[in-house]
Amino acid sequence: MKDGQSPHLLSRATLFEQAQALALTVGAIRRARGKRCLGDFPVDSPEWRDIAEDFARDVLRALERDPESPEDDPGLVPQRSDDDYLGTGSAG
């Protein structure tokens, strides 16, 4: 690690590899569910744009984010509204 570099920051290569792995995973899940993928259509066609939006929603779901949420901060962890977030009930 270089001097002055935070140990908590990912290198660009590592971040790219993780993003690529996520995209491949989401694509494989879409294929398994019978959904179309971006490579099925010419880039920038109307169908490609529709699939790109749907793919982005699937990526957000994979990251456990609500794609319809108006929150601006993607770093927030979604919170459950009930007090029993661990599912232990009165025994916990």
DSSP file (Angstrom, degrees, kcal/mol; ACC not computed):
  #  RESIDUE AA STRUCTURE BP1 BP2  ACC     N-H-->O    O-->H-N    N-H-->O    O-->H-N    TCO  KAPPA ALPHA  PHI   PSI    X-CA   Y-CA   Z-CA
    1    1 A M              0   0    0      0, 0.0     2,-0.1     0, 0.0     3,-0.1   0.000 360.0 360.0 360.0 137.8    0.0    0.0    0.0
    2    2 A K    >   -     0   0    0      1,-0.1     3,-1.8     4,-0.1     2,-0.0  -0.425 360.0 -88.5 -77.6 153.3    1.3    3.5   -0.9
    3    3 A D  T 3  S+     0   0    0      1,-0.3    -1,-0.1    -2,-0.1     3,-0.1  -0.360 113.5  17.1 -60.2 136.7    1.8    6.1    1.8
    4    4 A G  T 3  S+     0   0    0      1,-0.3     2,-0.4    -3,-0.1    -1,-0.3   0.384  93.7 126.7  83.2  -4.0   -1.3    8.2    2.4
    5    5 A Q    <   -     0   0    0     -3,-1.8    -1,-0.3     1,-0.0     0, 0.0  -0.745  63.1-121.4 -90.9 132.1   -3.6    5.6    0.7
    6    6 A S    >   -     0   0    0     -2,-0.4     3,-1.1     1,-0.1    -4,-0.1  -0.496   8.6-142.4 -70.7 134.7   -6.5    4.5    2.8
    7    7 A P  T 3  S+     0   0    0      0, 0.0    -1,-0.1     0, 0.0    -2,-0.0   0.657  98.9  61.8 -71.0 -12.7   -6.6    0.7    3.3
    8    8 A H  T 3  S+     0   0    0      2,-0.1     2,-0.4     0, 0.0    -2,-0.0   0.565  82.9  94.0 -90.3  -9.7  -10.4    0.8    3.0
    9    9 A L  S <  S-     0   0    0     -3,-1.1     2,-0.3     1,-0.0    -4,-0.0  -0.680  72.1-133.9 -86.8 135.6  -10.4    2.1   -0.6
   10   10 A L        -     0   0    0     -2,-0.4    -2,-0.1     1,-0.1    -4,-0.1  -0.605  23.3-112.7 -83.2 146.1  -10.6   -0.5   -3.4
   11   11 A S     >  -     0   0    0     -2,-0.3     4,-2.6     1,-0.1     5,-0.2  -0.367  28.0-112.5 -69.6 159.4   -8.3   -0.1   -6.3
   12   12 A R  H  > S+     0   0    0      1,-0.2     4,-2.5     2,-0.2     5,-0.2   0.882 118.8  52.8 -61.1 -37.7  -10.0    0.7   -9.6
   13   13 A A  H  > S+     0   0    0      2,-0.2     4,-2.5     1,-0.2    -1,-0.2   0.920 110.6  46.6 -64.7 -43.4   -9.0   -2.7  -11.0
   14   14 A T  H  > S+     0   0    0      2,-0.2     4,-2.3     1,-0.2    -2,-0.2   0.918 113.1  48.9 -65.1 -43.4  -10.6   -4.4   -8.0
   15   15 A L  H  X S+     0   0    0     -4,-2.6     4,-2.4     1,-0.2    -2,-0.2   0.902 111.7  49.6 -62.4 -41.8  -13.8   -2.3   -8.2
   16   16 A F  H  X S+     0   0    0     -4,-2.5     4,-2.7    -5,-0.2    -2,-0.2   0.921 110.3  50.4 -62.7 -44.1  -14.0   -3.0  -11.9
   17   17 A E  H  X S+     0   0    0     -4,-2.5     4,-2.3     1,-0.2    -2,-0.2   0.890 111.6  47.9 -62.6 -39.8  -13.6   -6.8  -11.3
   18   18 A Q  H  X S+     0   0    0     -4,-2.3     4,-2.2     2,-0.2    -1,-0.2   0.901 112.5  48.5 -68.4 -40.4  -16.4   -6.7   -8.7
   19   19 A A  H  X S+     0   0    0     -4,-2.4     4,-2.4     2,-0.2    -2,-0.2   0.897 112.1  49.7 -64.6 -40.4  -18.7   -4.7  -11.0
   20   20 A Q  H  X S+     0   0    0     -4,-2.7     4,-2.4     2,-0.2    -2,-0.2   0.903 110.2  50.0 -65.5 -41.4  -18.0   -7.1  -13.8
   21   21 A A  H  X S+     0   0    0     -4,-2.3     4,-2.3     2,-0.2    -2,-0.2   0.900 110.9  49.9 -63.6 -40.8  -18.7  -10.1  -11.6
   22   22 A L  H  X S+     0   0    0     -4,-2.2     4,-2.8     2,-0.2     5,-0.2   0.925 111.2  48.6 -62.9 -45.0  -22.0   -8.5  -10.5
   23   23 A A  H  X S+     0   0    0     -4,-2.4     4,-2.4     1,-0.2    -2,-0.2   0.901 112.5  48.2 -63.3 -41.5  -23.0   -7.8  -14.1
   24   24 A L  H  X S+     0   0    0     -4,-2.4     4,-2.3     2,-0.2    -1,-0.2   0.892 112.5  49.3 -65.6 -39.3  -22.2  -11.4  -15.2
   25   25 A T  H  X S+     0   0    0     -4,-2.3     4,-2.4     2,-0.2    -2,-0.2   0.938 112.3  46.5 -65.0 -47.8  -24.1  -12.8  -12.2
   26   26 A V  H  X S+     0   0    0     -4,-2.8     4,-2.5     1,-0.2    -2,-0.2   0.906 112.5  51.7 -61.8 -41.3  -27.2  -10.7  -12.9
   27   27 A G  H  X S+     0   0    0     -4,-2.4     4,-2.3    -5,-0.2    -1,-0.2   0.902 109.8  48.9 -61.6 -41.9  -27.0  -11.6  -16.6
   28   28 A A  H  X S+     0   0    0     -4,-2.3     4,-2.4     2,-0.2    -2,-0.2   0.894 111.8  48.7 -65.8 -40.0  -26.8  -15.3  -15.8
   29   29 A I  H  X S+     0   0    0     -4,-2.4     4,-1.7     2,-0.2    -2,-0.2   0.908 110.5  51.3 -65.8 -41.4  -29.8  -15.1  -13.4
   30   30 A R  H  <>S+     0   0    0     -4,-2.5     5,-3.0     1,-0.2     4,-0.3   0.927 110.9  48.4 -60.5 -44.5  -31.8  -13.2  -16.1
   31   31 A R  H ><5S+     0   0    0     -4,-2.3     3,-1.6     1,-0.2    -2,-0.2   0.924 109.4  52.3 -61.3 -45.0  -31.0  -15.9  -18.6
   32   32 A A  H 3<5S+     0   0    0     -4,-2.4    -1,-0.2     1,-0.3    -2,-0.2   0.814 110.1  49.4 -62.3 -29.8  -32.0  -18.6  -16.2
   33   33 A R  T 3<5S-     0   0    0     -4,-1.7    -1,-0.3    -5,-0.2    -2,-0.2   0.413 120.4-109.4 -89.4   1.9  -35.3  -16.8  -15.6
   34   34 A G  T < 5S+     0   0    0     -3,-1.6    -3,-0.2    -4,-0.3     2,-0.2   0.644  70.8 142.5  81.5  14.4  -35.9  -16.5  -19.4
   35   35 A K      < -     0   0    0     -5,-3.0    -1,-0.3    -6,-0.2     2,-0.1  -0.564  52.4-111.0 -86.1 153.5  -35.3  -12.8  -19.5
   36   36 A R        -     0   0    0     -2,-0.2     2,-0.3     1,-0.0    -1,-0.1  -0.430  29.7-146.0 -78.5 157.7  -33.5  -11.1  -22.4
   37   37 A C    >   -     0   0    0     -2,-0.1     3,-1.9     1,-0.0     4,-0.2  -0.768  28.8 -99.9-121.8 168.3  -30.1   -9.5  -21.9
   38   38 A L  G >  S+     0   0    0      1,-0.3     3,-1.5    -2,-0.3    14,-0.1   0.832 117.7  61.3 -58.2 -36.1  -28.4   -6.5  -23.4
   39   39 A G  G 3  S+     0   0    0      1,-0.3    -1,-0.3     4,-0.0     4,-0.1   0.571  88.6  73.7 -69.7  -8.3  -26.4   -8.6  -26.0
   40   40 A D  G <  S+     0   0    0     -3,-1.9    -1,-0.3     2,-0.1    -2,-0.2   0.617  99.4  44.7 -79.2 -12.7  -29.7   -9.8  -27.5
   41   41 A F  S <  S-     0   0    0     -3,-1.5     2,-0.1    -4,-0.2     3,-0.1  -0.909  95.0 -91.1-132.2 155.3  -30.4   -6.4  -29.2
   42   42 A P    >   -     0   0    0      0, 0.0     3,-1.9     0, 0.0     6,-0.4  -0.413  59.4 -92.3 -62.6 139.9  -28.4   -3.8  -31.2
   43   43 A V  T 3  S+     0   0    0      1,-0.3     4,-0.0    -2,-0.1    -4,-0.0  -0.289 108.0  10.5 -57.7 134.6  -26.9   -1.2  -29.0
   44   44 A D  T 3  S+     0   0    0      1,-0.3    -1,-0.3    -3,-0.1     0, 0.0   0.526  91.3 136.5  73.8  10.4  -29.1    1.9  -28.5
   45   45 A S  S <> S-     0   0    0     -3,-1.9     4,-2.4     1,-0.1    -1,-0.3  -0.440  71.7-106.5 -75.6 162.3  -32.2    0.3  -30.1
   46   46 A P  H  > S+     0   0    0      0, 0.0     4,-2.0     0, 0.0     5,-0.1   0.889 123.2  49.6 -57.5 -38.6  -35.5    0.9  -28.3
   47   47 A E  H  > S+     0   0    0      2,-0.2     4,-2.6     1,-0.2     5,-0.2   0.910 108.7  52.3 -66.0 -41.2  -35.5   -2.7  -27.1
   48   48 A W  H  > S+     0   0    0     -6,-0.4     4,-2.6     1,-0.2    -1,-0.2   0.903 108.5  51.0 -60.9 -42.1  -31.9   -2.4  -25.9
   49   49 A R  H  X S+     0   0    0     -4,-2.4     4,-2.0     2,-0.2    -1,-0.2   0.909 110.6  48.7 -62.5 -42.3  -32.9    0.7  -23.9
   50   50 A D  H  X S+     0   0    0     -4,-2.0     4,-2.1     1,-0.2    -2,-0.2   0.923 113.5  46.4 -63.1 -43.9  -35.8   -1.1  -22.3
   51   51 A I  H  X S+     0   0    0     -4,-2.6     4,-3.1     1,-0.2    -2,-0.2   0.876 108.6  56.5 -66.1 -37.3  -33.6   -4.1  -21.4
   52   52 A A  H  X S+     0   0    0     -4,-2.6     4,-2.3     2,-0.2    -1,-0.2   0.906 108.9  46.5 -61.5 -41.7  -30.9   -1.7  -20.0
   53   53 A E  H  X S+     0   0    0     -4,-2.0     4,-2.0     2,-0.2    -1,-0.2   0.918 114.7  46.4 -65.9 -43.4  -33.5   -0.2  -17.6
   54   54 A D  H  X S+     0   0    0     -4,-2.1     4,-2.1     2,-0.2    -2,-0.2   0.897 112.0  51.5 -65.8 -40.1  -34.7   -3.6  -16.5
   55   55 A F  H  X S+     0   0    0     -4,-3.1     4,-2.3     2,-0.2    -2,-0.2   0.909 108.1  52.0 -61.8 -43.3  -31.1   -4.8  -16.1
   56   56 A A  H  X S+     0   0    0     -4,-2.3     4,-2.2     1,-0.2    -1,-0.2   0.896 108.3  51.0 -62.2 -39.8  -30.3   -1.8  -13.9
   57   57 A R  H  X S+     0   0    0     -4,-2.0     4,-2.2     1,-0.2    -1,-0.2   0.902 109.5  50.7 -63.2 -39.7  -33.3   -2.6  -11.7
   58   58 A D  H  X S+     0   0    0     -4,-2.1     4,-2.3     2,-0.2    -2,-0.2   0.875 108.0  52.5 -65.8 -36.5  -32.1   -6.2  -11.4
   59   59 A V  H  X S+     0   0    0     -4,-2.3     4,-1.6     2,-0.2    -2,-0.2   0.926 109.3  49.5 -63.3 -44.1  -28.6   -5.0  -10.4
   60   60 A L  H  <>S+     0   0    0     -4,-2.2     5,-3.3     1,-0.2    -2,-0.2   0.898 110.4  50.5 -62.4 -39.6  -30.2   -2.8   -7.7
   61   61 A R  H ><5S+     0   0    0     -4,-2.2     3,-1.7     3,-0.2    -1,-0.2   0.904 107.6  53.5 -63.3 -39.9  -32.2   -5.8   -6.5
   62   62 A A  H 3<5S+     0   0    0     -4,-2.3    -1,-0.2     1,-0.3    -2,-0.2   0.825 109.0  49.0 -63.4 -30.8  -29.0   -7.8   -6.4
   63   63 A L  T 3<5S-     0   0    0     -4,-1.6    -1,-0.3    -5,-0.1    -2,-0.2   0.337 121.0-113.9 -88.0   6.7  -27.5   -5.1   -4.2
   64   64 A E  T < 5S+     0   0    0     -3,-1.7     2,-0.4     1,-0.3    -3,-0.2   0.859  72.1 136.2  61.4  39.8  -30.7   -5.3   -2.1
   65   65 A R      < -     0   0    0     -5,-3.3    -1,-0.3    -8,-0.1    -2,-0.1  -0.902  61.3-118.2-113.2 145.8  -31.7   -1.8   -3.0
   66   66 A D    >   -     0   0    0     -2,-0.4     3,-1.8     1,-0.2    -5,-0.0  -0.746  19.2-154.1 -81.7 114.0  -35.3   -0.8   -3.9
   67   67 A P  T 3  S+     0   0    0      0, 0.0    -1,-0.2     0, 0.0    -9,-0.0   0.683  94.3  51.2 -66.2 -14.9  -35.1    0.4   -7.6
   68   68 A E  T 3  S+     0   0    0    -11,-0.1    -2,-0.0    -3,-0.0   -11,-0.0   0.415  83.0 119.0 -98.2   0.8  -38.1    2.6   -7.0
   69   69 A S    <   -     0   0    0     -3,-1.8    -4,-0.0     1,-0.1     0, 0.0  -0.450  58.4-147.2 -71.4 135.7  -36.8    4.2   -3.9
   70   70 A P        +     0   0    0      0, 0.0    -1,-0.1     0, 0.0    -2,-0.0   0.440  55.9 128.8 -81.3   2.0  -36.4    8.0   -4.0
   71   71 A E        -     0   0    0      1,-0.1    -2,-0.0     2,-0.1     0, 0.0  -0.290  47.5-157.6 -60.7 139.8  -33.4    7.9   -1.7
   72   72 A D  S    S+     0   0    0      1,-0.1    -1,-0.1     2,-0.0     3,-0.0   0.721  72.5  77.8 -89.7 -23.4  -30.4    9.8   -3.1
   73   73 A D    >   -     0   0    0      1,-0.2     3,-1.4     2,-0.0    -1,-0.1  -0.772  55.2-172.7 -95.8 104.5  -27.7    8.0   -1.1
   74   74 A P  T 3  S+     0   0    0      0, 0.0    -1,-0.2     0, 0.0    -3,-0.0   0.577  79.9  70.7 -71.3  -6.1  -26.9    4.5   -2.5
   75   75 A G  T 3  S+     0   0    0      2,-0.1     2,-0.2    -3,-0.0    -2,-0.0   0.566  73.7 105.8 -85.6  -8.2  -24.7    3.8    0.5
   76   76 A L  S <  S-     0   0    0     -3,-1.4    -5,-0.0     1,-0.1     3,-0.0  -0.500  70.2-130.9 -74.4 138.9  -27.6    3.5    2.9
   77   77 A V        -     0   0    0     -2,-0.2   -12,-0.1     1,-0.1    -2,-0.1  -0.773  30.7-109.6 -87.1 128.4  -28.6    0.1    4.0
   78   78 A P        -     0   0    0      0, 0.0     2,-0.4     0, 0.0    -1,-0.1  -0.328  34.6-146.2 -58.9 136.8  -32.3   -0.5    3.7
   79   79 A Q        -     0   0    0      2,-0.0     2,-0.2    -3,-0.0    -3,-0.0  -0.851   6.8-128.4-107.4 141.0  -34.0   -0.7    7.1
   80   80 A R        -     0   0    0     -2,-0.4     5,-0.1     2,-0.1     0, 0.0  -0.593  13.4-135.8 -83.3 150.8  -36.9   -2.9    8.0
   81   81 A S  S    S+     0   0    0     -2,-0.2     2,-0.1     3,-0.1    -1,-0.1   0.695  78.6  80.0 -82.6 -19.1  -39.9   -1.2    9.7
   82   82 A D  S    S-     0   0    0      1,-0.1     3,-0.2     2,-0.1    -2,-0.1  -0.485  78.6-129.4 -89.1 161.8  -40.5   -3.8   12.3
   83   83 A D  S    S+     0   0    0      1,-0.2     2,-1.0    -2,-0.1     3,-0.2   0.670  98.9  72.8 -79.7 -17.1  -38.5   -4.1   15.6
   84   84 A D    >   +     0   0    0      1,-0.2     3,-1.4     2,-0.1    -1,-0.2  -0.406  54.9 149.2 -95.7  57.4  -37.9   -7.9   15.0
   85   85 A Y  T 3  S+     0   0    0     -2,-1.0    -1,-0.2     1,-0.3    -2,-0.1   0.694  71.0  51.7 -69.3 -18.8  -35.4   -7.4   12.2
   86   86 A L  T 3  S-     0   0    0     -3,-0.2    -1,-0.3     3,-0.1    -2,-0.1   0.551 106.9-125.9 -92.2  -7.8  -33.5  -10.6   13.1
   87   87 A G  S <  S+     0   0    0     -3,-1.4    -2,-0.1     1,-0.1    -3,-0.1   0.769  71.6 127.0  73.5  25.9  -36.7  -12.7   13.0
   88   88 A T    >   -     0   0    0      1,-0.2     3,-1.0     4,-0.0     4,-0.3   0.646  47.6-163.4 -90.9 -14.4  -36.2  -14.0   16.6
   89   89 A G  G >   -     0   0    0      1,-0.2     3,-1.2     2,-0.2    -1,-0.2  -0.266  60.3 -30.0  64.1-153.9  -39.6  -13.0   17.9
   90   90 A S  G 3  S+     0   0    0      1,-0.2    -1,-0.2     2,-0.1    -2,-0.0   0.647 134.8  67.9 -73.1 -13.6  -40.1  -12.9   21.7
   91   91 A A  G <         0   0    0     -3,-1.0    -1,-0.2     1,-0.2    -2,-0.2   0.696 360.0 360.0 -77.3 -17.6  -37.5  -15.7   22.1
   92   92 A G    <         0   0    0     -3,-1.2    -1,-0.2    -4,-0.3    -2,-0.1   0.464 360.0 360.0 -85.2 360.0  -34.6  -13.5   21.0
